[in-house]
Amino acid sequence: MQTFMVVSNLLLWCVLIVQMILFFVITRSVKEFMQRFQGGTAPDQDRSGIVLGQKAPLFSEEDHRGQIIRLSRGAQYRTLLLFTLDECVGCQKLIPQLPELVDMEPSLRVVVVAPEDLSAREKQVPPGISLIRSNWLMEMYDVKQTPYYVWIDRDGYISDMGVADGSLASLLKGGENS
């Protein structure tokens, strides 16, 4: 009888663990669905067509401080989206230099975007720079290489984009087109 109780308890614990894993997977799927729904993009929409001069895809995401970062039209500031990876050496070299851009143009908003990675240690970003962890944004802007930048003007149009060479000068050159 005691063996039966031990086996029964082990099976119940296994079932509980499997249910918890399923709960987290479903919760994450619902969160991604809601982000796509709120962002106004359909899951079957072709996102590979991001080109210069078009309106930037709108989004609303939470940054590393818990603040909601929204990309909207008619803002009082230009936005620089810098897409990075945690293991990208050029990205890690570029991030500490970003406050220099804000010092040169106080009305500039700089947002670093990195993929979601639960195993990654906390990415350090300078004060005044927002960090968003979102696989959805990386996919939306069709990022294939990092560090990748997208300059968005005050009206919400993409004014420049491309792969940065890991130096601040490459970002400045891109920002001059705005």
C-alpha angles and dihedrals in degrees: 000000000000092000089053091053093050093049090045092052092048091051091049091052091050091051090049092051092049090050092051091051091050090048092055093046092051092045091053091048091051090049092053091047091051092049091053091045093050092043091057097238124125117225091237094049114118107247097178091085098081105140138167115277097023125114111273115243109262121236143171115205138161116246129213091275093053094254119135112242113201129189106209137161121260096027123164091237143048118244131220115198111197113191114205144166125223092236096045109114094197090051093052090050092050100046097069089053095057097091087066088066091052090048090054093047114022092188091061120108115205119199123183113206121199131170120263110266120167092191095052119103117241109289112231115229126176121254113278093030120103124219119205121186106205132143087188093062092047088054094042093056091041095235111187100159135032145260087036122168134199121190114205120192127220092270093055099255124135105248098176141354139172148114115306118219093224095268131106089232092067090055092046091052089053092048093054091071091066 
